[in-house]
Amino acid sequence: MKNTKAAKKRNAIPAAQHNLSLAEIKNDTLVMKDGTLRAVLMVSSINFALKNEDEQNAIVSNYVSFLNSLEYPLQIIIQSRKLNIKPYLEGLVKMEREQSNDLLRTQIADYRSFVAELVQLGNIMNKNFFVVVPYDPLSNKKRSFWSRLSEVVNPAITIKLKESRFLQRKHDLDTRVRIVESGLHGMGLEVARLDTQSLIELIYNTFNPDIALAEPLPALNQIQLESV
């Protein structure tokens, strides 16, 4: 009887995704519940302090030009996470086992122990930089006001029912992404758009920072989805 009550209580608790503004992830795109879309770019960093004065002025000038060219908002996110050194250590263990030279095998073992101890003693953090590019049908000035307004009357349902409309919105989003990528490249930054698998991992790691270290997310084709 207690198990039945406990099961009913668990079922009564809304799933975590009900509290998120995210509706779904597909085609390398975040689809929000309000019908707007998001693309996420991972961006490299620049050690500005090591640049000479001319290089610094050029970077600042390109950054100002980039911002002035935008007709829509961008979100810049800096995410700090504890460095997951486990895959690296596992690779060292594999190298150690496969090494036939006794001296090299001993050096690999010593190095592996040094890295493991260093990570335990110090809280080594890894920083990732992201630029979120949005698309809102109401912000698309190429369409009439009434056309844009009709798309957001019930946007989440519209996207699910009409794939062609989603693809049109994604096309407009992709155009923005190319413009943003070009501007970031002009400042000497490396840019990579996150694909569907990477977006799922980003969301999972963001909302489960502790669990993500112990339970990494499997590949997309291995994920079993449950209806909610």
C-alpha positions in Angstrom: 0.0 0.0 0.0 2.8 2.4 0.9 4.6 1.6 -2.4 1.4 2.5 -4.3 1.1 5.8 -2.5 4.7 6.6 -3.0 4.4 5.8 -6.7 1.4 8.0 -7.1 3.2 10.8 -5.2 6.2 10.6 -7.6 3.9 10.6 -10.6 2.2 13.7 -9.2 5.5 15.6 -9.2 6.0 17.4 -12.5 9.0 16.5 -14.5 11.9 18.9 -14.5 11.5 19.9 -18.1 8.1 21.4 -17.3 10.0 24.1 -15.5 12.3 24.9 -18.4 11.5 27.3 -21.2 13.0 24.8 -23.6 10.5 22.7 -25.7 12.8 20.5 -27.7 16.2 20.2 -29.4 16.5 19.3 -33.0 18.5 20.1 -36.1 21.3 21.7 -34.0 18.7 24.1 -32.7 17.0 24.9 -29.4 13.2 25.3 -29.8 11.7 27.3 -27.0 8.2 27.0 -25.7 7.3 30.5 -27.0 8.2 29.4 -30.5 11.5 31.2 -30.7 14.7 29.5 -31.7 18.3 29.5 -30.4 21.6 28.5 -31.8 24.6 28.1 -29.5 28.2 28.8 -30.6 31.2 27.7 -28.7 33.9 30.4 -29.0 37.6 30.4 -28.1 39.2 33.1 -26.0 42.0 35.6 -26.5 44.7 36.6 -24.0 44.1 40.3 -24.6 46.9 41.3 -22.1 49.6 39.6 -24.2 48.7 41.5 -27.3 50.6 44.7 -28.2 48.9 48.0 -28.4 48.1 47.9 -32.1 46.7 44.4 -31.8 44.5 45.4 -28.9 43.2 48.4 -30.7 42.4 46.3 -33.8 40.5 43.8 -31.6 38.5 46.5 -29.9 37.7 48.2 -33.2 36.5 44.9 -34.7 34.4 44.2 -31.7 32.8 47.6 -31.8 32.1 47.1 -35.6 30.6 43.7 -34.9 28.3 45.0 -32.2 27.1 47.9 -34.4 26.3 45.5 -37.2 23.8 43.6 -35.1 20.0 44.2 -35.3 19.2 41.7 -32.6 20.4 40.8 -29.1 23.1 38.2 -28.3 23.7 36.4 -25.1 27.3 35.7 -24.0 27.8 32.9 -21.5 30.9 32.0 -19.6 30.6 28.6 -17.9 33.1 27.5 -15.3 33.1 23.8 -14.4 35.5 21.5 -12.6 37.8 19.9 -15.1 36.9 16.3 -15.8 40.3 14.6 -15.9 39.0 11.1 -15.8 39.1 10.4 -19.6 42.7 11.7 -19.7 43.7 9.5 -16.8 42.0 6.5 -18.4 44.0 7.1 -21.6 47.2 7.2 -19.6 46.3 3.8 -18.0 45.8 2.3 -21.4 49.1 3.7 -22.7 50.8 2.3 -19.6 49.5 -1.2 -20.2 50.4 -1.2 -23.9 53.9 0.2 -23.3 56.6 -2.5 -23.8 59.5 -0.4 -22.6 59.8 -0.7 -18.8 61.4 2.7 -18.3 58.6 4.5 -20.4 55.9 2.5 -18.6 57.3 3.6 -15.2 57.5 7.3 -16.4 53.9 7.1 -17.6 52.8 5.7 -14.2 54.6 8.4 -12.3 53.1 11.1 -14.5 49.6 9.7 -14.1 50.0 9.7 -10.3 51.3 13.2 -10.4 48.3 14.5 -12.5 45.8 12.6 -10.3 47.4 14.1 -7.1 47.5 17.6 -8.6 43.8 17.5 -9.5 43.0 16.3 -5.9 45.0 19.0 -4.3 43.8 21.9 -6.5 40.4 22.8 -7.7 41.2 23.0 -11.4 38.4 24.7 -13.4 37.7 24.7 -17.1 36.1 27.7 -18.7 33.9 27.5 -21.8 32.6 30.5 -23.7 29.3 30.5 -25.6 27.4 32.9 -27.7 23.6 32.3 -28.0 22.0 33.6 -31.2 18.2 34.0 -31.0 15.5 34.1 -33.6 12.1 35.6 -32.9 9.5 35.8 -35.7 8.4 39.2 -34.3 11.9 40.5 -34.8 12.1 39.6 -38.5 11.7 42.9 -40.2 11.4 41.3 -43.6 7.9 40.2 -42.9 4.8 42.2 -42.3 3.6 42.8 -38.7 0.5 40.8 -39.1 2.4 37.9 -40.7 4.9 37.9 -37.8 2.1 38.2 -35.2 0.1 35.3 -36.7 3.1 33.0 -36.2 3.3 33.6 -32.4 -0.4 33.2 -31.6 0.3 29.6 -30.7 4.0 29.1 -31.7 4.8 25.8 -29.9 1.9 24.0 -31.5 2.6 25.6 -34.9 6.2 24.4 -34.9 5.2 20.8 -34.0 2.5 20.7 -36.6 4.2 22.4 -39.5 7.7 21.3 -40.1 8.0 23.7 -43.1 7.5 26.7 -40.9 10.1 25.5 -38.5 12.6 25.0 -41.4 11.9 28.6 -42.6 12.6 29.9 -39.1 15.7 27.8 -38.9 16.8 29.2 -42.3 16.5 32.7 -40.9 18.4 31.7 -37.7 21.2 30.1 -39.8 21.6 33.4 -41.7 22.1 35.2 -38.4 24.6 32.5 -37.2 26.7 33.0 -40.3 26.8 36.8 -39.7 27.8 36.3 -36.1 30.4 33.7 -37.0 31.9 36.1 -39.5 32.1 38.9 -36.9 33.7 36.7 -34.3 36.3 35.4 -36.9 37.2 39.0 -37.6 38.4 39.3 -34.0 40.6 36.2 -34.4 38.3 33.9 -32.5 37.6 30.3 -33.3 33.9 29.5 -33.5 32.0 26.2 -33.7 28.2 25.7 -33.7 27.0 23.1 -31.2 25.2 20.2 -32.9 22.2 18.4 -31.4 24.3 16.0 -29.4 26.5 18.8 -28.0 23.4 20.9 -27.1 21.8 18.0 -25.2 25.1 17.5 -23.3 25.3 21.3 -22.6 21.8 21.4 -21.1 22.4 18.2 -19.1 25.7 19.4 -17.7 24.3 22.8 -16.9 21.4 21.5 -14.9 23.3 18.5 -13.4 26.9 19.7 -12.8 27.6 17.2 -10.0 25.9 14.2 -11.6 27.5 14.9 -15.0 30.9 14.2 -13.7 29.9 10.7 -12.4 27.3 9.9 -15.0 28.3 11.3 -18.5 25.5 11.5 -21.0 25.5 8.7 -23.6 25.5 9.2 -27.3 22.3 10.5 -28.9 21.4 7.2 -30.5 21.7 5.5 -27.1 19.3 7.8 -25.2 15.9 6.4 -24.5 13.2 9.1 -24.2 10.2 8.7 -22.0 6.9 10.5 -22.6 5.9 13.0 -19.9 
